[in-house]
Amino acid sequence: MSKITFLGAGSTIFAKNVLGDCMLVPSLQQFELAIFDIDPVRLKESELILNNVKETVGSSCRIVAYADRKEALRGAKYVVNAIQVGGYDPCTITDFEIPKKYGLRQTIADTVGIGGIFRNLRTIPVMLDFARDIQEVCPDALFINYTNPMAVLTNVMNTYGGVNTVGLCHSVQVCVKDLLSHLGIENNGVKSKIAGINHMAWLLEITKDGQDLYPTIKALAKEKQKEKHYDMVRFELMDKFGYYVTESSEHNAEYHPYFIKSKYPELIDRFNIPLDEYPRRCIAQIEDWQRKRDEIMASASLGHERTHEYASYIFDAIENDRPFKIGGNVMNTGLITNLPKEACVEVPCLVDANGVHPTYVGDLPPQLAALNRTNINTQLLTIEAAMTLKKEHIYHAALLDPHTSAELSMDDIVALCDELIEAHGSWLPKYQ
């Protein structure tokens, strides 16, 4: 029996979405759906819910919960990763509250910036533990990474873990649909091309019935900017740099040095920037799960409709040799020619029986490549810190981060890093 292993299955709703999708795919029937989580209570809840879905949809997949990670991985053909190391309490709280003492404000803090750096540093060792297990018990598995920070973790698994890894992010999937909906443009007949890095990929081309849509999009966006709305940062970036970016305005507000600035506090209101947004979401999600948990667990028959998550479509494309296009995070093997070869990039990929095939993009417009490189610098130095355990590279990563370096002095950045290292304690390895 072939096996799909889901790591981080205590994320019950996401596990239900991805594995529920698999249960609806004819080519994936008879697969074992192996689930693992370090929280035995959440793992048991996910097991009960997935078995409920299985009975309701009439799937012949087999749900197996494992207390041993290596056994969960043994013989897997596909591995899905959805872990969060350190959780909301204590690590997300730490990532936000200590920088705030230095006057450094964040919105999401899960990609680059100070929050992204430390999220990476505590997650990379766990991912490399996964890689060692995979090398031993399922070396040919395709590893699907959903965990942020996407670019760094996908890079590490490919470059240092020796694991065939593709990273998946929702931002590419929803970018065009959400943009056009926001501007009142019909989506029918629309074609697009997106490439860059995760959370900062660019809508390079967009046409409708063969006609370039960008002039219409930019004109409508200029009008939209005259009133408050949720996407003001991205529209401002498009106005100044010429292209729309995939990830949300709240994310992009902290990827650049232009928007969250103590010297210009009025920008927060002007661009409708939600500071401390991720902690609010975490609290809301925890409360929402506490409300829904008993209702879901008590349901006699949980149905499922296939979601837009790419994972089941990738597995089906490989099993059936039925080509399918995704936006994937992969190593830059000459794909985007004006970004570093060491970087993880987000490009269109085709999937078939031979696996995931990234497509060639060529040069990005120079201003877009320049913006990407500002974030790639911090990503690569974070990897250097994690792989060498040299504290100086943590400083380098933070000193090169666009938002952090625009707000704080060099001395304050070093002091902030030192305080975060101390606060993380055993969540981090020992740095020299």
PyMOL commands that set and color helices and strands:
alter all, ss='L'
color gray80, all
select helices_A, chain A and resi 12-23+26-28+40-57+69-73+87-101+113-137+150-159+170-183+214-224+232-241+249-252+266-270+277-298+311-320+366-388+391-400+402-407+410-427
alter helices_A, ss='H'
color red, helices_A
select strands_A, chain A and resi 3-7+32-36+62-66+78-81+142-145+164-167+190-197+200-208+211-212+244-245+324-331+344-352+355-358
alter strands_A, ss='S'
color yellow, strands_A
deselect
rebuild
show_as cartoon
